[in-house]
Amino acid sequence: MFSAQVPAPHRSRWQVFTAAPHRVMFFAGIVQGIAALVWWLVDLLSRYAGWYAPIPWAVPAPWVHAFLTIYGFLPFFMFGFLMTAVPNWLKVGVPRAYYLPAMLLMSAGCLLFYAALLASREVVTAALLLVLAGWGVGLAGLFRLIVLTPERGVGHAAILSTAMTFGWGGLACLIAALYFGAPWLPALFRDGGVWFFALPIFVSVSNRMVPFFAARALQDPRIARPKWSHAFLLACCAGHGLLVVLGHPEWTWPFDLPMCAAVAYLAVRWGLLRSFEVQLLAVLHLSLVALAVSLALFAIQSFVLLATGDTVMGRAPLHAMTIGYFSAMVIGMVSRVSLGHSGRMLMADRLTWVCFLGMLGAAVLRVAADLPGVANAGGHALSVASGIVWLACFLPWAWRYLPMYVSPRVDQRPG
């Protein structure tokens, strides 16, 4: 006898959307990414292109840009990934209460933030406090998973959650800077956010997941996973960050060069050349190449600053990292998680591949805008072009992946 297949119970769109942390967090992150770039282009077109009079924002535009790119865009993806991966590593479930209130509070704060920019610093502060509260709820959920789970994998999860805590502290520094005006707080918020929060998260995830994905995709169990790499990369992040926050960027090159060499070495050992056989894997390896390039630029800038006292490349190294590594890695990693957790094949279609390559192109344009000889001649135009290319790549990618978060899995499995 053959048993009849039991149909999956009907679930509302809201139940589907909130069934897993990556659904709600990735959805909010993609929407926030679009909103952040639209705001940045609105500001650039007034200041650089002169299309209209500069808008009198309630807080300085560079602070807004730093908040949106470091604290208002990336954390949604980080929480979405961590609240999917950490329960997997620890072999536990994750209740909605750990992620849904966090997403709602952070999203409400970001929404209010845009309106507050036309109001006052007090309203901006209220918006940031909402984001901070949501972030705190998410952190509490992550630490509950760790504390209540005596399984292997807790160490890595604890490191990532600690880095998320540094991010929470960096956002608190921005709020304090708006309220107290202490001159040393913006460096903690801006530079600390990159080197103590965002980069440690990204290199930790890369260090764990890229060789794992490579071994599976390339069917090669010999993919190297050096035991020293994670601690070494984190130490370099901390060393660079401390020097910058303390006001000594000319001495970061002893950390930047070894980290650059280590990232390049790991990318090769993890199958860089063979990764092009599987485009969904190649996007992760090319993002690592972008990280190595950004670290090389940081090292050059630091050494030249030590030798001459001049900052020759402006923020070119930073944008190589934030666009070429952070944004590009978001496309690569989020695409993989979204496909796998929606029951689809782990394959990058042409649109995903083109959008990823376009993101790298946006990074090249933004880096070029700050290079010597270019910055004064056409740097502003290249900055605007970079933002347009970024948005032109992100929008079709969003169009492809957003429906996955509000639709049931194609294999009818829960989640």
C-alpha angles and dihedrals in degrees: 000000000000119000116227115245111252109231117236112259114258114258128191120244089254092053090051093047094050097040095099135022095236091059097058097033097046091046092052092043093053093048090047091049091056092046092048093052093046089053092048092050091048089054095044093049090056099042100036107021097036094221090144140351115295111268114241100233118195090240131028113286094233089057090050091049092049092049094048096047099041106026106016102047113025100047093067090058092042093052091044092053097041095047088052099041101037094057087048092052092045095039095233137119124249119224121224088242089069096059114012098067088044092055093045094050094045092047092048090050093050092048092050090045093066092050091044092058087072093045122046145305089258092060090044088053091051090051092050090049089057090052090047091051092050091047089052092052090052092048091050089053093051093048091047089057090051098044094046096046120077092188133120113268094052091112095060092042090051092052092052092046090050090053088051087053090055087053090052088052092049091054089049087054090057091052090048091048090054092048104037102021095218108172095223096055098076091060091053091047096045108030095026089052091059101040103031099035121016101034095044089051093049097044091045092052091044092049092053104034108034096062090041092052091043094053091052099040095044093036089230116136089184093075104131122244105182113204092218098055102083097049091042094052092047091049090053091049090051094046094051092044095051093050093049094046090049090052102255107113090149089073100051095091094085086063098036098053097051091044091050091051092047094050092048091048093049093047090055094043090049091059106270095164096043093044091083087073086073113036094198087061094041091060089061093048094047089051088056089051088054089052091052090050092050091050090050089053091048090052093049092047092048094048093047090048089053093048101041109011090238127123098218103180105034109205096340094115091049094050091047085059101039097044103023096043111016100038095036092047089051089058092047099044098037091048091053095047092044094050095045095045093047092056095252131134115275094243129123109228122214093267093054092047094048092047090051093050089047089054089055087049090054088053091052091051093049093047091048090053090067100041120114112271093019104061095069096036102049109338096124092052091050091050090054091045090051092054092048092050090047091053093042089056098040097050098060090041088053090048089055099046107031094075090058091067095056097040129077118256111276090231091055092238119140120261 
